[in-house]
Amino acid sequence: MNQFEQIYKQFITRPGSDALLDYLKKSDFFTAPASTRFHLACEGGLAQHSVNVYKRLLRIVKSELGEDYSKVYSDETIAVVGLLHDVCKVNYYSVEMRNVKEGNEWVKKPRYVTNEKFPFGHGEKSVFIINQYMRITPEEAMAINWHMGAFDSRVLGGSYAVSDAFYKYKLSLLMHIADLTATYIDEERG
C-alpha cells in the first residue's frame, strides 16, 4: 500500500470514502504527474504532491494552533483537504511525443500536456468530484476550492472572493500556504 492510501485509510472514514478511493485507483491519479513541466512533472507526481501537501498542512496547522489543533480541525479534515485538493487533475494529463535536438540529432521524447475534458475550474472541480462520492464540510470545500489562492484564474479576473474565503475560513489560507510550500520547497521542478 502506498503512502497516500495509508494516510487516506487511516483518517478518511466518512460514508463514500471507499468509493472515492476506488475511483482514484481506477483513474490515473497514482500515475499522473503533478504538472506538465513544473513541480513533480513525473509519473506518480500527483499522488506524491498530495502527500506532500497533506504533511505540510498538518505541520502548519500544528504550528499555528498547537497540539490542541484537533479541537478546531479533525485529522480527517486535514487529510481530506490535503490529500484531495488536486483530484481535479484526474485524467487531465496525456503524453505527446516532441522532437528534441540531442547533439546533432533530433529525437522524439515524451512530454506531458493537458487534456481538459471537463473545464469546470481548478479548485471547484475538485470539490465537485469529491462530492460525487462523499460529503465534505463547507470549510473543507472552501479550503479545496481556494487552495490556488491568488494563482486562481477567478482572482486574476478581479474577484475578491479568495480574500473573503481566507478571512472567513482560516483553513483555506493554511491550505494555500501548504500547497505553495510543498510545491516550491519540497518538490523538484521539471
C-alpha positions in Angstrom: 0.0 0.0 0.0 1.4 3.4 -1.0 1.8 6.4 1.4 -1.3 8.2 0.0 -3.5 5.1 0.7 -2.1 4.6 4.1 -2.9 8.1 5.2 -6.3 8.1 3.4 -7.4 4.8 5.0 -6.2 5.8 8.4 -8.0 9.2 8.6 -10.7 9.4 5.9 -13.6 7.1 7.0 -16.8 9.0 6.3 -19.5 7.4 4.1 -18.4 7.3 0.5 -14.7 7.5 1.2 -14.2 3.9 0.0 -16.0 4.7 -3.3 -13.8 7.8 -3.8 -10.6 5.9 -3.2 -11.8 3.2 -5.6 -12.4 5.9 -8.2 -8.9 7.3 -7.7 -7.4 3.8 -8.0 -9.2 3.2 -11.3 -8.1 6.5 -12.7 -4.6 7.8 -13.5 -4.3 9.5 -10.1 -1.4 7.4 -8.9 0.5 7.6 -12.2 -0.3 11.2 -13.3 2.2 14.0 -12.9 1.5 17.0 -10.7 2.2 19.4 -13.6 3.3 19.4 -17.2 6.8 20.8 -16.6 7.0 22.4 -13.2 6.7 20.6 -9.8 6.8 16.8 -9.9 6.3 16.6 -13.6 6.9 12.9 -13.5 5.0 9.6 -13.2 3.3 9.4 -9.8 3.9 13.1 -9.2 0.2 13.9 -8.4 -0.1 11.4 -5.6 3.3 12.4 -4.2 2.3 16.1 -4.3 -0.9 15.3 -2.5 1.0 13.6 0.3 3.5 16.4 0.5 0.7 19.0 0.8 -1.0 16.9 3.5 2.2 16.7 5.5 2.8 20.5 5.1 -0.8 21.3 6.1 -0.6 19.2 9.2 2.7 20.8 10.2 1.3 24.3 9.6 -1.9 23.7 11.5 0.0 22.3 14.4 2.4 25.2 14.3 -0.5 27.8 14.3 -2.8 26.0 16.7 -0.5 23.9 18.8 -1.1 20.3 19.8 -4.8 21.0 20.5 -5.4 21.7 16.8 -7.9 18.8 16.8 -10.3 20.9 18.8 -10.5 23.1 15.6 -9.8 20.7 12.7 -10.1 17.0 12.9 -7.4 14.7 11.5 -10.0 13.6 8.9 -10.5 17.2 7.7 -6.7 17.8 7.4 -6.5 14.5 5.3 -9.5 15.4 3.1 -8.2 18.8 2.3 -4.5 17.9 1.9 -4.9 14.7 0.0 -7.8 15.6 -2.2 -7.2 19.2 -3.2 -6.0 18.3 -6.7 -8.4 15.4 -7.7 -9.3 17.8 -10.5 -6.2 16.6 -12.3 -7.5 13.0 -12.6 -7.4 12.1 -16.3 -6.2 15.6 -17.1 -2.8 14.9 -18.5 -1.7 12.9 -21.5 1.7 12.2 -23.1 2.7 13.5 -26.5 6.0 13.0 -28.4 8.0 16.0 -29.4 11.2 16.5 -31.3 14.3 17.4 -29.2 17.7 18.0 -30.5 20.4 16.0 -28.8 23.8 16.8 -30.1 23.4 16.8 -33.9 20.3 14.6 -34.0 16.6 15.1 -33.5 15.0 12.5 -31.3 11.4 12.0 -30.1 10.9 12.5 -26.4 7.7 12.2 -24.4 6.2 15.2 -22.6 3.1 15.8 -20.6 0.3 18.0 -22.0 -3.0 19.0 -20.6 -6.2 17.5 -22.0 -9.1 19.0 -20.1 -12.3 17.1 -20.7 -14.4 18.9 -18.0 -13.4 22.6 -17.9 -15.1 23.4 -14.6 -12.2 25.3 -13.0 -9.5 24.0 -10.7 -10.5 24.0 -7.0 -14.2 24.0 -7.8 -13.7 20.9 -10.0 -12.0 19.0 -7.1 -14.9 19.9 -4.8 -17.4 18.7 -7.5 -15.6 15.4 -8.0 -15.3 14.7 -4.2 -19.0 15.5 -3.7 -19.9 12.8 -6.2 -18.7 10.3 -3.7 -18.7 11.7 -0.2 -19.9 14.8 1.6 -17.4 17.5 2.7 -18.0 20.3 5.1 -18.2 24.0 4.0 -14.8 24.7 5.5 -13.2 21.7 3.6 -14.9 22.8 0.4 -13.6 26.4 0.8 -10.0 25.2 1.5 -10.0 22.9 -1.5 -11.8 25.4 -3.8 -9.3 28.2 -3.0 -6.1 26.3 -2.5 -4.6 28.1 -5.5 -5.0 31.5 -3.8 -4.0 34.4 -6.0 -3.0 32.0 -8.8 -6.7 31.1 -9.3 -7.9 32.4 -12.6 -11.0 33.9 -10.9 -8.7 36.1 -8.8 -6.8 37.2 -11.9 -10.2 38.4 -13.2 -10.5 40.7 -10.2 -12.6 38.7 -7.8 -12.2 39.3 -4.1 -13.8 36.0 -3.2 -10.5 34.4 -2.3 -9.8 37.2 0.2 -13.3 36.7 1.7 -12.7 33.0 1.9 -9.3 33.4 3.7 -10.9 35.7 6.3 -14.0 33.5 6.9 -12.3 30.1 6.6 -8.8 30.1 8.0 -8.2 26.6 6.8 -8.4 28.0 3.2 -5.4 30.2 3.9 -3.5 27.5 5.7 -4.2 25.1 2.8 -2.9 27.7 0.2 0.3 28.1 2.3 0.7 24.3 2.5 0.3 23.9 -1.3 2.8 26.7 -2.0 5.3 25.3 0.5 5.1 21.8 -0.8 5.3 23.0 -4.4 8.2 25.4 -4.1 10.2 24.0 -1.2 9.6 20.2 -1.1 9.3 19.3 -4.8 11.6 19.2 -7.7 10.9 21.3 -10.7 10.6 19.5 -14.0 
